[in-house]
């Protein structure tokens, strides 16, 4: 294994575990979201520039407050409220595809999905979310920057830079595809009165990951399904170990071990390597959400969280395959 790969694995394991364990120790709301943000930051080949992170942080604050304000205004009008949610999702995809990137797109989707959902339940809890999503982003950004300082990364090669710049897709077509997958899920979720916030966060993350993998629908579906099954299996094992040894050190060590193991898997040449990155985020959401969830969900068991996330994953992945069949990433007539 290359030295740079080893450094990348160590950055990921120590950085994610640091945010995860600190959030668990201090008990701040949605600490799992901070750990997932850290995982996204640390899977990048280089640290996010300070100026770019500052803009992202300010953007997250403004977006959450605007979403809270609009949700509060439209919540008494169900039809208008659902239209507002659908428009918010589509605008999030427009923002992401226009060059903002995956993480800003995820944050925009959180504002379009999580804040409106919680505003229907409690204005006070929604305000807590408005404050703590940017704070989790700040903690994750600080931790990831620190890890890149302690374990420096090699400058990206010229080929990597060119690949990052090139975008071989139709942005309008991708926006339509992502919207057709995510908007129906969101509408069903809101109409059914569901309240599992981490499921909405998972869907926001999954929709962005699917958009970044413009291969054939069935190929992507199998890869994402494998990643989520792997992450769910890891989270169940960790949860059962946590039941056997319910002390603070247990989840800290487990988080470090599965980040380290999946990080090594991601740098390997095995068929499961491509699924490792998504498996880490799934494991963090399921396992972290089971032992340190938000608000009154402290008694939710791991198997319940697995079923919630699995249901969302199957819905989104199947919808993606259907959309890919009738509205592929590239127009077949143009491709021919």
C-alpha positions in Angstrom: 0.0 0.0 0.0 1.3 3.5 -0.9 2.4 5.8 1.9 -0.2 8.4 0.8 -3.0 5.7 1.1 -1.8 4.9 4.6 -1.9 8.6 5.6 -5.4 8.9 4.1 -6.7 6.0 6.1 -5.2 7.3 9.4 -6.6 10.8 8.8 -10.0 9.3 8.2 -9.9 7.0 11.2 -8.6 9.5 13.7 -10.6 12.5 12.4 -14.0 10.8 12.3 -13.4 9.0 15.6 -12.4 12.4 17.2 -15.6 14.1 16.1 -17.8 11.1 16.9 -16.3 10.6 20.4 -16.4 14.3 21.3 -20.0 14.6 20.3 -20.8 11.5 22.3 -19.0 12.7 25.3 -20.5 16.2 25.3 -23.9 15.1 24.1 -24.5 17.8 21.5 -27.5 17.4 19.2 -27.0 15.5 15.9 -23.3 14.7 16.6 -23.6 11.9 14.1 -24.1 14.4 11.4 -20.8 16.0 12.4 -19.0 12.7 12.2 -20.5 12.1 8.7 -19.4 15.6 7.6 -15.9 14.8 8.9 -15.9 11.5 6.9 -16.8 13.5 3.7 -14.1 16.1 4.3 -11.4 13.5 5.1 -12.2 11.3 2.1 -11.1 14.2 -0.1 -7.5 14.1 -1.4 -6.8 17.6 0.0 -8.2 19.8 2.7 -10.9 22.3 1.9 -9.4 25.8 1.6 -10.2 28.1 4.6 -12.0 30.7 2.4 -14.1 27.9 0.8 -15.0 26.5 4.2 -15.9 30.0 5.5 -18.3 30.4 2.6 -19.8 27.0 3.2 -20.3 27.7 6.9 -22.0 31.1 6.3 -24.1 29.4 3.5 -25.3 26.7 6.0 -26.3 29.3 8.6 -28.2 31.4 6.1 -29.9 28.4 4.5 -31.1 26.9 7.8 -32.6 30.2 9.0 -34.3 30.8 5.6 -35.7 27.3 5.6 -36.9 27.6 9.2 -38.6 30.9 8.4 -40.4 29.6 5.2 -41.3 26.4 7.0 -42.9 28.3 9.8 -44.9 30.5 7.4 -46.2 27.6 5.2 -46.7 24.9 7.8 -50.4 25.8 8.3 -51.1 25.1 4.6 -50.3 21.5 3.7 -50.5 21.7 -0.1 -48.4 24.9 -0.3 -46.0 23.4 2.3 -45.4 20.3 0.2 -44.9 22.4 -2.9 -42.3 24.5 -1.0 -40.5 21.3 0.0 -40.4 20.0 -3.6 -39.1 23.4 -4.8 -36.4 23.3 -2.1 -35.2 19.9 -3.1 -35.0 20.9 -6.8 -33.1 24.1 -6.0 -30.7 22.1 -3.9 -29.9 19.9 -6.8 -29.6 22.9 -9.1 -27.1 24.4 -6.6 -25.1 21.1 -6.3 -24.9 20.5 -10.1 -24.0 24.1 -10.9 -20.5 23.4 -9.4 -21.1 23.9 -5.7 -20.1 20.3 -5.0 -21.5 17.3 -3.1 -21.2 18.7 0.5 -23.0 22.0 -0.2 -25.6 20.0 -2.0 -26.1 17.7 1.0 -26.4 20.8 3.3 -28.9 22.4 1.0 -31.0 19.1 1.0 -30.8 19.0 4.8 -32.3 22.5 4.8 -35.0 21.5 2.3 -35.9 18.2 4.1 -34.9 18.1 7.8 -35.9 21.7 8.9 -39.4 21.6 7.3 -40.0 18.1 8.8 -39.0 19.1 12.3 -40.9 22.5 12.0 -44.1 20.5 11.6 -43.4 18.8 14.9 -41.9 21.5 17.1 -40.7 25.0 16.4 -38.4 24.9 19.3 -36.7 21.7 18.2 -36.4 23.1 14.6 -34.5 26.1 16.0 -32.2 23.7 17.8 -31.5 22.0 14.4 -31.0 25.4 12.7 -28.2 26.1 15.2 -26.6 22.7 15.4 -26.3 21.7 11.8 -23.9 24.6 11.1 -22.1 23.9 14.4 -21.6 20.3 13.5 -20.3 21.4 10.1 -17.8 23.7 11.9 -16.6 21.0 14.3 -16.1 18.6 11.3 -14.3 21.2 9.3 -12.0 22.1 12.2 -11.2 18.4 12.9 -10.5 17.6 9.2 -8.3 20.6 8.8 -6.4 19.6 11.9 -5.9 16.1 10.6 -4.6 17.4 7.3 -2.1 19.5 9.3 -1.0 16.6 11.5 -0.9 14.0 8.7 -0.1 16.1 5.5 -1.4 15.0 2.1 0.6 15.0 -1.1 -0.4 17.7 -3.6 -2.9 16.3 -6.2 -1.4 15.2 -9.5 -2.1 17.0 -12.7 -4.3 14.1 -13.9 -6.4 14.2 -10.7 -6.8 17.9 -11.1 -8.0 17.5 -14.7 -10.5 14.8 -13.7 -11.9 17.0 -10.9 -12.5 19.8 -13.4 -14.0 17.8 -16.2 -17.8 17.2 -16.0 -19.1 14.9 -18.7 -22.8 15.2 -18.1 -25.9 17.2 -18.9 -26.6 19.3 -15.8 -30.3 19.8 -16.7 -30.8 16.1 -17.3 -29.1 15.2 -14.0 -31.3 17.7 -12.1 -34.4 16.1 -13.5 -33.2 12.6 -12.7 -32.3 13.4 -9.1 -35.6 15.3 -8.6 -37.6 12.3 -9.9 -35.9 10.0 -7.4 -35.9 12.2 -4.3 -39.1 14.4 -4.5 -41.5 11.4 -4.4 -39.7 9.9 -1.4 -39.9 13.3 0.4 -43.6 13.7 -0.3 -44.4 10.2 0.9 -42.2 10.8 4.0 -44.0 14.0 4.9 -47.5 12.8 4.1 -47.1 9.7 6.2 -46.1 11.8 9.2 -42.7 10.1 9.6 -40.2 11.8 11.9 -36.9 10.0 11.6 -34.5 12.9 10.9 -31.5 10.7 10.3 -33.3 8.9 7.5 -33.8 12.2 5.7 -30.1 13.0 6.2 -29.3 9.5 4.8 -31.5 10.2 1.7 -29.9 13.6 1.2 -26.5 11.9 1.2 -27.5 8.9 -0.9 -29.0 11.1 -3.7 -25.8 13.0 -4.0 -23.7 9.8 -4.1 -25.9 8.4 -6.8 -25.5 11.6 -8.8 -21.8 11.3 -8.6 -21.9 7.7 -10.1 -23.3 8.2 -13.6 -22.8 4.5 -14.7 -25.5 2.2 -15.8 -28.5 2.1 -13.4 -28.2 -1.5 -12.4 -24.4 -1.2 -11.8 -24.8 1.8 -9.6 -27.8 0.2 -7.8 -25.8 -2.9 -7.0 -22.8 -0.8 -5.8 -25.0 1.3 -3.5 -26.9 -1.7 -2.2 -23.7 -3.5 -1.4 -22.4 -0.4 0.4 -25.5 0.0 2.5 -25.7 -3.7 3.4 -22.0 -3.6 4.4 -22.5 -0.5 6.5 -25.7 -1.9 8.1 -23.9 -5.2 9.0 -21.0 -3.2 10.6 -23.4 -1.1 12.6 -25.4 -4.1 13.9 -22.2 -5.8 15.0 -21.0 -2.6 16.7 -24.3 -2.2 18.4 -24.3 -5.8 19.8 -20.8 -5.3 21.1 -21.9 -2.0 22.7 -24.7 -3.9 24.5 -22.2 -6.4 25.9 -19.8 -3.6 27.0 -21.9 -0.4 27.6 -19.1 1.9 28.5 -17.9 5.1 26.8 -14.7 3.6 25.5 -16.6 0.9 23.6 -18.2 3.1 20.8 -15.0 5.2 20.6 -12.9 2.1 19.8 -15.5 0.6 17.6 -15.8 3.8 15.5 -12.0 3.9 15.1 -11.8 0.2 14.2 -14.6 0.3 11.5 -13.3 3.5 10.0 -9.8 2.0 9.9 -11.0 -1.3 8.5 -13.3 0.2 5.9 -10.7 2.8 5.0 -8.2 0.0 4.3 -10.9 -1.8 2.3 -11.5 1.4 0.2 -7.8 1.5 -0.7 -7.6 -2.2 -1.6 -8.1 -3.9 -5.0 -11.1 -6.0 -3.9 -14.5 -5.7 -5.6 -15.9 -4.2 -2.3 -13.4 -1.3 -2.4 -15.8 1.0 -4.2 -18.5 0.4 -1.5 -16.2 1.3 1.5 -16.7 5.1 1.5 -20.5 4.8 1.4 -20.4 2.0 4.0 -18.7 4.3 6.5 -21.4 6.9 6.3 -24.1 4.3 6.5 -22.5 2.7 9.6 -22.1 6.1 11.3 -25.7 7.0 10.6 -27.2 3.7 11.8 -24.8 2.9 14.7 -24.4 6.5 15.8 -28.1 7.2 15.5 -28.8 4.1 17.7 -26.6 5.1 20.6 -26.8 8.9 20.5 -29.8 9.9 18.5 -31.6 13.3 18.4 -34.3 14.4 20.8 -36.7 11.8 22.2 -35.4 8.9 20.1 -32.9 7.7 22.7 -34.6 4.3 23.0 -34.5 3.5 19.3 -32.7 0.2 18.8 -30.2 -0.6 16.2 -32.5 -2.9 14.2 -35.1 -0.2 14.0 -32.6 2.2 12.6 -31.4 -0.4 10.1 -35.0 -1.0 8.9 -35.6 2.7 8.5 -32.4 3.3 6.5 -32.9 0.1 4.5 -36.4 1.1 3.6 -35.2 4.5 2.4 -32.3 2.9 0.5 -34.5 0.4 -1.3 -37.0 3.2 -2.2 -34.3 5.5 -3.6 -32.3 2.9 -5.4 -35.3 1.2 -7.0 -36.5 4.7 -8.1 -33.1 5.4 -9.5 -33.1 2.2 -11.6 -36.6 3.1 -12.9 -35.6 6.6 -13.7 -32.4 5.4 -15.4 -34.4 3.1 -17.6 -36.7 5.9 -18.9 -34.4 8.9 -18.5 -30.8 7.8 -18.6 -27.8 10.0 -17.7 -27.0 10.5 -21.4 -29.5 10.8 -24.1 -29.3 7.6 -26.1 -30.2 9.2 -29.4 -27.4 11.8 -28.9 -24.9 9.1 -27.7 -25.6 7.1 -30.9 
